[in-house]
Amino acid sequence: MENKKDFSSAETLLRVEHLCQYFKMGKGELKAVDDVNFDIKKGEVFGLVGESGCGKTTTGRSIIGLYNITSGKVYFKDKLICLGTSGYSARIKEERKKVAAEIKELKKELSADPSRREDVDKAIKEKEDALAEFTAKEKDELYKALAERQHAEREYVFSEMQKVEDKFAPLLEEARNSGDEKKYAELKKQYAHDLRVASKKRLSTQIQMIFQDPIASLDPRMTVREIISEGLVINGVKDKKYIEEKVYEVLETVGLVREHAGRYPHEFSGGQRQRIGIARAVIMQPEMIIADEPISALDVSIQAQVINLLNDLRDKFGLTILFIAHDLSVVKYFSDRIGVMYFGKMVELASSDELFAHPLHPYTKSLLSAIPLPDPHYEKKRVRMIYNPMAEHDYSEDKPSMREVSPKHFVYCNDKEFENYRKILSEQTSL
C-alpha cells in the first residue's frame, strides 16, 4: 500500500452534501455531525479519523440509513439515497420566528406614532408575503427532493429487473423452440425467482457495514449460517441449496471453514467474529463497505490479519471502503485519502501522503503528535501537542469554512488562517 493509486479521475461513487445529524438532549440538541461534505471515488479507501465522540461512527451510520439524518443529502452513484427533511422545517420555523419578531417591532413603532399606519401596514404585508414565498420555496424543494429519491429507488429496481429479463428472454425462447419442456419449466422457475429477488433490491443495500464490536453486532441466538445468509433471505432468496453454497463460499473467502456455519457467535474468538461480520457484508455483493473501527476491539496481531483481509477483498471484488478509525498509523497504511473530524465537523481533508507530510490544522497536528513509534530515542524527544480551539482560533467575526489551501488539500479555516496556511505550505514545499 506504499504506492497508492491516484483516484482523482475515477468515478465518484458516494457524495455527501451538508450532512447534519442532530440529537435531542432535553430542550437542547447535540450536533453530532454538523455540515460535513466529502466524496469517495470508486475503488478507493477513504479514511475518517478523529478522537472518540467526534462523529465518525454517526457519519457512517447516517450514510447507510441507520439514522434518519437531520438535513443534507447523500448520493450513491449519482442517485439520491438519503435525505434530511428536518432541515427544511427548521429553516421555515426560524424564518417565521424572525419575521414575527420584526412585525412585533413594527407594531411597537405604530403604537408610538399612529400617523405611520399606512407605511407600517405596507411593511408588515411585505414581510408576510416574503415569508409565504420563502415557505413555499422550501416546501417545493423538499417535495422535489423526496420525488427524486423515490424515482432513484424505482429506477434502480427497474434496471435490476430489466437485467433479469435480458438474461432469461433468449434462454426461455431457445428452450421453448427446442421443445424441451423440462428445461423450459426449470428456466421459468429460476426466472420467476430471480425476478422476485430483483424486485426486492434497494439501492442502499449496495452499501454494507462492518460494525466496531464483533460480538454486539452478531445475534447470539442465530447460527453463523443464519447470520451471514440473513441479507439474502430478506432480499427474497428462497433456494436453500444456493444460500448454503454462498455461505460456504464467503466463509472460505474470509479465512474460515464450512464447519463454522453451524456454530454460534460465542464459540469464536474476537478476530473470527469480525471475519463473520465481514462475511455478512460481502455476501450481499456490495460496491461499497463502511468499516466502522473494525480492528479497534482486536489484538494487534489480529488487527494486521483483518486489515490484510480487507485489502484482499478490496482487490478481489473491487470494493470501495469508508474506513473509520482513530489509529492513524493504520489509516495511513490502508487509506488513499483521509478526512479528519473534530466535534462533528470535518477540519482537514487530503491524500494520505499529503496529510502526514503537511498537516495544517492544529487538531490534525495534535493527532499526529500522539502517534507512538517503536523507537526509544524518538519517544524521549516526542512532544505531545495539545489542541485548544479557544486559544488557536478567533472566529468571532471572521467565520470559517472548508477551503482548498492547495490542490485537493482542504482545511476548515477563516480568511486569516487560509492565508497563513498557504504561506506555511509554500515555505515547506520550497525547502
N, C-alpha and C positions, 0 to 999 in steps of 0.2 A: 504493500500500500504506500510505499515511499513515493513512487512515481504516479501521482494522481492524474486522472484524466481530466480534460477540460470539457465541461458540460455546458459552457456558455451558449453554444449554438444548438443545443439539444431542445427537444420539445418540452414545454412547461407542462408537467403532469398535475401538480397541485398549486393553487394560488389562493392565498389567504389575504383578504382585504378588510382592514379596520376591524379586526376581531376583538370583541369585548365580551367578557364573561364576568358578570357581577352577581354576587350572592347577598341575599338579605341578611342583615345581622341586627335584629331588633328594629329600631327605627331607621338605622343607617344601612349602608351596604358595603361589602368588601369587593374592591376592584381586583379580582384575582388575575384577570388578563385585561389590559387596557390599551386598545388601539394598536394591535400587533399586525404587521404586514410582512409577508415574505412569500417566496415561491420556491418550489422544488422541481428541478429538472428530471426528466425521465432517465432512470439508471443511476442517479447519484445518491450519496448518503449525506443527508443534511443533519448536522449535529445541533442539538438545542441544549445549552448548558446554563447553569446558574445555581445558586445556593438553594437549599430546601425551602419550599414555600414561595418561590419566585414566580410560579405559574406555569412551569414547564409541562407537568402532567395534565393540568387543566386545559392547556392549549391542545395537547394530543387528544384528550377525551372530547373536547369540543369539536375538533375536526371530524372525528369519527361518528359524532352524533350521540354520544353517551350523555352529554348535557345539551339542553336547548340554549343556544347562545343568546346573549342579550342583544347584541347588534353586530353588524358586519356580515360578510359573505365568504363562503368557501367554494371554490371552483375546482372540480376534478375533471381533467381532460376537456377543459373549457365548458363544462356543464355545471350549473349551479346545484350543489348538493346540500348546502347548509345555509340557512338564512335566519338572521336575528330579527324578530319582529318587535321586541320590546323597545328598541331604539326609536322606532317611528312614533309610538305612543308617548314616549318620554319627551321627545322633541316637541310634540304637539302640546303636551301638558306644560312644558317650560315656557313655550310661546304664549299660551293662554294666561299663565301666571304673570308674565312680563307685561302683556297688553292690559290685564286687569289693573296692575299697579299704575300704569301710565294713565289709564282712564280715571282712576281714583284721584290722581294728581290734577288732572284737567278739571274734574268736578270741584275740587278744592278751590282752584283758581276762579271758577264760575261763582262759587259762594262768596268769594272776596270781591268779585266785580261782576254783578249780574248783567251789566251792559254788554259783556262779551259773549252772550249766549249763542249767537249765530256762529261765531268763529269756533267756540268750544264744541258745539254740536257737530259742526263740519269735521273738526279734528277727530272727534270720537267715532263718527261714521267712517272716516278713512281708516282708522285703526281697526275697527271691526271688520271692514271689508278686506283689509290686508291679512287679518287673522284667518278669515274664512278662506281666502286664496291659499294661504300657507298650509292650512289643514287639508284642503282639497288636494294640493300638490303632494303632500306627504302620503296621504291615503292612496293616491293614484300610483305613486312609486312603489308602495307596499304591494298593492294588487298586481302590478306588473311583475314584481319580483317573485311573488307567490305563483303566478301563472308560468313564469319562466322555469321555476323549479319543478312544477308539475309536468310541464312539457318535456323537460330534460329526462325525467324518470320514464315517461311514456315512450319517448323516442328511443331510449336505451332498451327497454323491454321489447319494443317492436323490432329493433335491429337484431336482438338476440333470437327472437322467434323467426325472423327472416333467415338467419344463418341456418337454423334447423330446416326450414322449408327448402333452402337452396341445396342443402346436403342430401335430403331424403327424396326430393322430387324425381331426380333421374334414376335413383335406385329403385323406387317404387314403380316407375314407368317400365324400367327394364324387367323387373320381376313379374309385372302384370303381362307384358308382351311375351315373356318366355313361358307363361302358363304354370310356373312353379308356385302353386297355391300356398305351400308350407312356408317357403321363403318370403312370399308376399305378406302372409299373416304375421310372421316374426318381425319383418321390417315395419309393418303398420303399427304393431305394438310398441316397438322401440321408438318410432316416430312420435306416437302419442305421449310416451313417457318423456322424451327429450323436449317436446313442445310444452308440456306442463311444467317441467323444470325451468325452461327459459322464461315462461310467463311469471314465475315467482322471483326471478332475479331482480336485484336492485343495484343501482349504480354505486351506492355506498358500500356494498359488500365487496367491491374491488379493492377496498382498503380494509386490512385486518390489523389487529392489535396484539402485541405480546405484552403482558402485564408485569409489573415490578415484582410482586410477591408470588412466586410459583405455586405455593400451597393454597393461598387465599383465593386464587383465580381458578382453581380446579374444584369441581363438586366432589366432596368426599364419598358421596353415595353412588357415584357413577363409575363404571369401569373406564379404563383408558380408551377402549374401543368406542364406548358411548360418548365420551368427552370429545374425541377427535372427530367423530362422524356426525356430531350434532348439527353442524352447519349444513351438511349435505341433506340431512333429514328435513331440516327447516325449509330448505330450498326445494323440497318435493321429490328428492331421490328416494325410491322405494325398493330398488333392486338390492337385496341383502348381500348377494354374492359380490356385486360391484362395489358396494360400500366396504365390505370386508377386505377386498383386494386393494382398494385405495388406502385403507387404514394401514395395512401391512406395508404397502409401498412407501407411504410417508414416514412410518416408524423407522424403516431401514434408511431412509433419506437423512433423518436427523440423528442417526447413530444408535438407535435402539433395535430390538429384535421383535419378531412376531409374537413370541411368548408373553411379551409385556402387555399385549392388548387386553388380556383377561384380568389384569391386576387393578388394584385401586391406588389412588394417589399417595396414600400414607406408606405404601410399600417401596417408595422410591426415594432416592437422595435428592438434594436441592437441585443439583445440576440436571439430573434425569427429569425432574418435574418441569424444569424450564424447557427442556427439549420437547416434552409433551405439549407445553404451551405453544412452542414454535410449530410443532406438527399440526396442531389445531388451526393455526393461522394459515399454514402453507397448503393444507388440503383444499382450501377454497380457491386455490389458484389466483391469488390476488396480484394486482400490478404494483401495489404499494403496501408496506408494512410500517406501522408505528410501533417502535420498540421502546417501551417506557421503562427506562433503567433496568434492562433485562439481566444485568450482571451484578447489581449492587448488593443483592442478598446472597451472593455466592462466594466461595473461597477463591483466592487469587488464581490457583491452578485451573479451577473450573471456569473462571472468567475467560481465560485465554481460549479454552475449548469452545465456549459458546460464541465468542467473537469470531473464531475461525469458521465455525458452523454457519454463522450469518453471512460471512464472506463467501463461503462456498455456495450457499443458497442464492446469494445475490448474483453470482456468476452463472449458476445453472439455470435459474428461472428469469434472469433479467429484472430482478426486483429493484424498486426504488424504496429507500428506507429513511424514515424520520427517526433519528436516534437520539433519545432523551437520556441525559446522564449528567452527573456532576464530577466524574473522574476525567479531568481534562487530558491526561496522558493517553487514555483510551480513546477519547473523542478525536484527538489529533491523529492517531494512527488510523482510525476507522472512517473518519468523515472527510468529505470533499469540501464542504462549506460549513461554517459554524455561525450560529446565532446566539448571542449572549443576552440572557434575560435578567432583569432586576426589578423586583416589586411589581410584576405584571407588565413591564414594558421591555421591548427589545432595545438594548442600548448600543449594541455593535453587531455588525454582520459583515463577514468577509470570508475568503477562502481560508482553509485550514492553515496553509503555509503563511499567508499574509497576516492572519490574526496573531500567530505566535511570533512572527518576525517583527511586526509593527503594531502592537496593541496601542490604542489611543485613549479609549475611555478609561477613567480612573478605576472603575469597577472591574474591567477586564484585566487591568494590570494587577489589581488586588488578587483576583482569582489565580492568575498565572504565578504570582509570587508565593502562593500556597502549595504549589506542586513540589512534593519532596523528590529528591533524586538519591539513588544509592551511592552517594559519594560523600564521605565524611568531611572532606576538606570544603566541598561546596556547601554542605549543610551548615558548617560553622559560620560561613560568611553570608549565608542567605538571609536577606532582610524581608521580613513579612510586612507587606503593605496593608494598612487598614483603610477601608473606604468609608469616608464620612460625607454623605451627599450635601449636608448643610454647609460644610466647610469648602467643598470642592466646587459647588455651583451657586450662581446667583441668577435665579430665573424670575425675579420679582417683576421685571419689566421686559427684558429680552427673553421671549419664550422659546423653548427648544422644540426641535422636530428632527425626524430622521433625515440625514443629509449624506450625499455621496462625497466623501472627502477626497477620495481617489477612485479611479475606475474599479467598480464592484466592491468597494470598501465603504460601508455605511456606518455612521455614528450618530447617536442621539445627542444633539448639541444645539446651542443657540449661535447667533451670528459671531459673537466674540470668540467662542470656543472653536467654531468652524475655522476661522482664520488661524487660530493658534495651532490647531491640529494639522492644518495644511502646511504650516511653517515647520512643525516638528517632523512631518513626513518628508518634506523637501530636504531638511538637514540630514535625516537618517539615510535617505537614498543617495545623497551626494557623497557620503563617506566611502 
